[in-house]
Amino acid sequence: MTPLTPPSIAKPFARYSHGIAVPAGYRLVACSGQLGVAADGTIPEDARAQADLCFSNIAAILAEADMTLADIVRINAYVTDRAHMKGYMESRDAHFATPPPASTLVIVSGFTLPAFKVEIEVLAAAL
């Protein structure tokens, strides 16, 4: 896959690619938004811990399709407060090598339970 970061536009604000080109013939997997909830129903208090759990859940979903986090080409992430951006971005940056996937981060008013601070959905591609 090829990162797309044209020199004619401003550089990304953080560690992400403006775009990722997926070659013909790749399989795609779209993951629904994952919340920071463990299999036993526990929800960590910390936004970074919730984001780490979201990525762990996404890794398990991708494994079902013989993919890994390294196959992610696009991330859409949502946090409930600007204060949670740092924890989310630390988690995202810890999980991805260079070049990083294309990424969008949006601040939203909330999720299904007030305890949730982060939700992450992804698109992955692999041969």
Phi, psi and omega per residue, in radians:
M1 nan 2.626 -3.036
T2 -2.056 2.171 3.053
P3 -1.236 2.507 -3.137
L4 -2.060 1.801 3.133
T5 -2.358 1.398 -3.070
P6 -1.124 2.448 -3.138
P7 -1.228 -0.188 -3.111
S8 -1.427 -0.082 3.097
I9 -2.162 2.880 -3.134
A10 -1.061 2.554 3.098
K11 -1.124 2.721 3.077
P12 -0.983 2.586 3.140
F13 -1.235 -0.418 -3.106
A14 -2.492 -2.822 -3.082
R15 -1.518 1.473 3.053
Y16 -2.703 2.887 3.065
S17 -1.738 2.524 3.072
H18 -1.083 -0.609 3.123
G19 -2.746 2.841 3.071
I20 -2.342 2.194 3.074
A21 -1.569 2.206 3.127
V22 -1.786 2.106 -3.133
P23 -1.115 2.717 3.073
A24 -1.020 2.535 3.075
G25 1.629 -0.066 3.125
Y26 -1.419 2.557 3.013
R27 -1.450 2.529 3.093
L28 -1.995 2.485 2.994
V29 -2.244 2.195 3.054
A30 -1.824 2.129 3.105
C31 -1.715 2.306 2.996
S32 -1.076 2.799 3.108
G33 -1.007 2.271 3.121
Q34 -1.873 2.328 3.093
L35 -1.730 2.818 -3.111
G36 -1.392 1.156 3.116
V37 -2.187 2.287 3.141
A38 -1.385 2.901 -3.138
A39 -1.018 -0.510 3.134
D40 -1.508 0.082 3.096
G41 1.578 -0.069 3.141
T42 -1.306 2.574 -3.134
I43 -2.184 2.017 3.105
P44 -1.085 2.647 3.131
E45 -1.329 -0.681 -3.006
D46 -1.354 2.394 3.134
A47 -1.091 -0.687 3.122
R48 -1.099 -0.766 3.134
A49 -1.120 -0.670 3.088
Q50 -1.130 -0.753 3.127
A51 -1.113 -0.738 3.096
D52 -1.035 -0.715 3.116
L53 -1.181 -0.678 3.058
C54 -1.003 -0.842 -3.129
F55 -1.158 -0.585 3.072
S56 -1.130 -0.764 3.099
N57 -1.112 -0.721 3.105
I58 -1.097 -0.732 3.111
A59 -1.027 -0.696 3.127
A60 -1.157 -0.691 3.108
I61 -1.136 -0.823 -3.134
L62 -1.104 -0.602 3.118
A63 -1.048 -0.555 3.095
E64 -1.082 -0.410 3.125
A65 -1.881 0.329 -3.108
D66 0.998 0.734 3.089
M67 -2.195 2.942 3.080
T68 -2.302 3.094 3.071
L69 -1.030 -0.474 3.129
A70 -1.127 -0.290 3.139
D71 -1.555 -0.045 -3.117
I72 -1.239 2.275 3.105
V73 -1.924 -0.305 -3.105
R74 -2.586 2.353 3.059
I75 -2.132 2.311 2.913
N76 -2.036 2.089 -3.102
A77 -2.164 2.615 -3.098
Y78 -2.341 2.338 3.052
V79 -2.238 2.698 -3.065
T80 -1.585 -0.031 -3.128
D81 -2.842 2.574 3.081
R82 -0.971 -0.535 -3.135
A83 -1.094 -0.368 -3.118
H84 -1.585 -0.126 -3.134
M85 -1.059 -0.766 -3.091
K86 -1.047 -0.855 3.133
G87 -1.076 -0.726 3.107
Y88 -1.101 -0.851 -3.069
M89 -1.165 -0.598 3.049
E90 -1.078 -0.753 3.121
S91 -1.134 -0.862 3.130
R92 -0.966 -0.863 -3.094
D93 -1.124 -0.543 3.121
A94 -1.269 -0.396 -3.056
H95 -1.672 -0.155 -3.027
F96 -2.255 2.370 3.088
A97 -1.472 -3.097 3.096
T98 -1.654 2.357 0.015
P99 -1.404 2.499 3.120
P100 -1.323 2.803 3.127
P101 -1.201 2.913 2.951
A102 -1.134 2.575 -3.006
S103 -2.664 2.475 3.023
T104 -2.256 2.410 3.091
L105 -2.189 2.203 -3.096
V106 -2.187 2.441 3.041
I107 -1.633 2.201 -3.085
V108 -2.092 2.921 -3.093
S109 -1.386 -0.340 3.115
G110 2.833 3.066 3.131
F111 -2.158 -2.917 -3.054
T112 -1.103 -0.533 3.054
L113 -2.198 2.463 -3.136
P114 -1.047 -0.406 -3.128
A115 -1.195 -0.408 -3.121
F116 -1.326 2.310 3.138
K117 -2.028 -0.367 -3.033
V118 -2.389 2.432 2.948
E119 -2.368 2.420 -3.094
I120 -2.332 2.299 3.003
E121 -2.169 2.633 -3.076
V122 -2.427 2.847 2.951
L123 -2.158 2.242 -3.131
A124 -2.141 2.671 3.135
A125 -2.466 2.409 3.115
A126 -2.706 2.785 3.086
L127 -1.184 nan nan
